[in-house]
Amino acid sequence: MKNTHTYIHETHTIWANDGEVHIKDEKNTITFNARNLLRDLDSMLYFAIREVNKENKDLKDRLKETIKTL
């Protein structure tokens, strides 16, 4: 199986169905098993917040507020 790399610049649509979470941009859809995605969210948030720290403190603060509401 050939490995491919999909770059998502902006997400257009996010939805969940049948135990899966789907993220769509203008060309591609990425589908995650919801249970496995939940297990990976800790690492995904860590890396995303670390990168945002480098670029944009304001966005980081908004992400933190969003997480608090969950």
FENTA-V316263 format. One record per pair of residues at least 12 apart in sequence whose C-alpha atoms are under 7 Angstrom apart, sorted by the first residue. I is the first residue (numbers start at 0). J is the second residue. Records with the same first field share a line. If there is no record, write none. Layout:
# FENTA-V316263
I->J  J
This chain:
# FENTA-V316263
7->24
9->24
10->22  23  24
11->23  24  25
12->24
18->32  33
19->31  32  33
20->32  33
